[in-house]
């Protein structure tokens, strides 16, 4: 399937994308560990089937020093030993926050308690905002069928702020 619409070449979409990316910059600059940010973004993107975002977050994480082992195991984080308890809490939040329609309660009390145990208020705010933002990004890319494979780490850095 071909890309339906190029969000990078349309003036309105480009204006929106810049503001959207700047919202992400708030999270990027927060005290939430960058590796956690990328793992959460990758997991939500896997669930949503967003090739563009999987490509972007895998490459950004690798460029920042994340190991191939951990990146390869994100989809099976429950069945692996390479993630910290804090990362596991964040990944659970990413999954439950992404799959809201799959459970009547949304994010479980157990997951919320694990997140609160490992993250301070600013990090929790960043995590919640990140889950919302990556899900919105996934929807943008999936709707227009933006394909993965062409992303280069840092390619949008100059357009921020």
C-alpha positions as CSV (number, residue, x, y, z in Angstrom):
1,X,0.0,0.0,0.0
2,X,1.2,3.4,-0.9
3,X,1.3,6.4,1.5
4,X,-2.0,8.2,1.2
5,X,-0.9,11.7,2.1
6,X,2.4,13.2,2.8
7,X,2.2,15.0,6.1
8,X,5.7,16.4,5.6
9,X,4.9,18.3,2.4
10,X,1.6,19.9,3.4
11,X,1.7,23.4,4.9
12,X,-1.0,22.8,7.5
13,X,0.3,19.4,8.4
14,X,3.8,20.7,8.7
15,X,2.7,23.5,11.1
16,X,0.8,21.0,13.2
17,X,3.8,18.6,13.2
18,X,6.2,21.3,14.5
19,X,3.9,22.1,17.4
20,X,3.3,18.4,18.0
21,X,7.1,17.7,18.1
22,X,7.6,20.6,20.4
23,X,5.1,19.1,22.8
24,X,7.2,16.0,22.7
25,X,10.3,18.1,23.4
26,X,8.8,18.9,26.8
27,X,8.8,15.2,27.6
28,X,12.2,14.7,26.0
29,X,13.7,17.3,28.3
30,X,12.0,16.0,31.4
31,X,13.7,13.8,34.1
32,X,12.0,10.7,32.7
33,X,15.0,8.6,31.5
34,X,15.4,8.8,27.8
35,X,15.7,5.1,27.4
36,X,12.3,4.7,29.1
37,X,10.8,7.2,26.8
38,X,12.0,5.3,23.7
39,X,11.0,1.9,25.1
40,X,7.5,3.2,25.9
41,X,7.2,4.8,22.5
42,X,8.4,1.7,20.8
43,X,5.9,-0.6,22.7
44,X,2.9,1.6,22.0
45,X,3.9,1.8,18.3
46,X,4.2,-2.0,18.1
47,X,0.7,-2.4,19.5
48,X,-0.7,0.1,17.1
49,X,1.2,-1.3,14.1
50,X,2.9,2.0,13.2
51,X,5.8,1.2,11.0
52,X,7.0,4.8,10.8
53,X,7.1,5.2,14.6
54,X,8.6,1.8,15.2
55,X,11.4,2.7,12.8
56,X,11.9,6.1,14.4
57,X,12.0,5.0,18.0
58,X,14.1,1.9,17.3
59,X,16.7,4.0,15.5
60,X,16.6,6.9,18.1
61,X,17.0,4.4,20.9
62,X,19.9,2.7,19.2
63,X,21.6,6.0,18.4
64,X,21.3,6.9,22.1
65,X,23.1,3.6,23.1
66,X,20.2,1.2,23.7
67,X,21.2,-2.4,23.0
68,X,19.7,-4.5,20.2
69,X,18.9,-7.1,22.8
70,X,16.6,-4.8,24.7
71,X,15.0,-3.3,21.6
72,X,14.3,-6.8,20.2
73,X,12.7,-7.9,23.5
74,X,10.4,-4.9,24.0
75,X,7.5,-6.8,22.4
76,X,8.0,-9.6,24.9
77,X,9.1,-7.6,27.9
78,X,7.1,-9.7,30.3
79,X,8.9,-12.8,29.2
80,X,12.4,-11.3,29.4
81,X,14.9,-10.4,32.1
82,X,16.6,-7.3,30.6
83,X,14.2,-4.6,31.9
84,X,14.3,-3.0,35.3
85,X,11.2,-2.9,37.6
86,X,10.7,0.8,36.8
87,X,10.9,0.1,33.0
88,X,8.5,-2.8,33.4
89,X,6.0,-0.5,35.2
90,X,6.4,2.1,32.4
91,X,5.9,-0.6,29.7
92,X,2.7,-1.9,31.5
93,X,1.4,1.7,31.5
94,X,2.2,2.0,27.8
95,X,0.3,-1.2,27.0
96,X,-2.7,-0.5,29.2
97,X,-2.9,3.2,28.2
98,X,-2.7,2.2,24.5
99,X,-5.3,-0.6,24.8
100,X,-7.9,1.4,26.6
101,X,-10.8,-0.2,24.8
102,X,-9.6,-3.7,25.7
103,X,-10.3,-3.3,29.4
104,X,-13.2,-1.8,31.2
105,X,-10.9,-0.1,33.7
106,X,-8.2,1.3,31.4
107,X,-5.0,1.4,33.4
108,X,-5.2,-1.0,36.3
109,X,-4.7,0.1,39.9
110,X,-1.8,-2.4,40.1
111,X,0.0,-0.8,37.1
112,X,-0.7,2.7,38.5
113,X,0.8,1.7,41.9
114,X,3.9,0.3,40.2
115,X,4.4,3.5,38.2
116,X,3.9,5.6,41.4
117,X,6.5,3.4,43.2
118,X,9.2,4.0,40.6
119,X,8.6,7.6,39.3
120,X,8.2,11.0,40.9
121,X,5.4,13.4,40.0
122,X,7.2,15.0,37.1
123,X,8.2,11.7,35.7
124,X,4.6,10.4,36.1
125,X,3.3,13.5,34.3
126,X,5.8,12.9,31.5
127,X,4.9,9.2,31.2
128,X,1.2,9.9,31.0
129,X,1.8,12.7,28.4
130,X,4.1,10.4,26.5
131,X,1.6,7.6,26.3
132,X,-1.0,10.0,25.0
133,X,1.4,11.7,22.5
134,X,2.8,8.5,21.0
135,X,-0.7,7.1,20.6
136,X,-1.7,10.3,18.7
137,X,1.5,10.1,16.6
138,X,0.7,6.4,15.8
139,X,-2.8,7.4,14.6
140,X,-1.5,10.2,12.4
141,X,1.0,7.9,10.7
142,X,-1.3,4.8,10.4
143,X,-4.2,6.9,9.0
144,X,-2.0,8.2,6.1
145,X,0.0,4.9,5.9
146,X,3.3,6.6,6.5
147,X,5.8,3.8,5.9
148,X,8.8,2.9,8.1
149,X,12.3,2.4,6.9
150,X,13.5,5.8,5.8
151,X,13.9,7.5,9.2
152,X,17.4,8.8,10.1
153,X,18.2,9.5,13.8
154,X,17.9,13.2,14.5
155,X,16.4,14.1,11.2
156,X,13.8,16.4,12.8
157,X,16.0,18.0,15.5
158,X,16.7,21.2,13.6
159,X,13.0,21.9,13.2
160,X,12.3,21.9,17.0
161,X,11.7,25.0,19.1
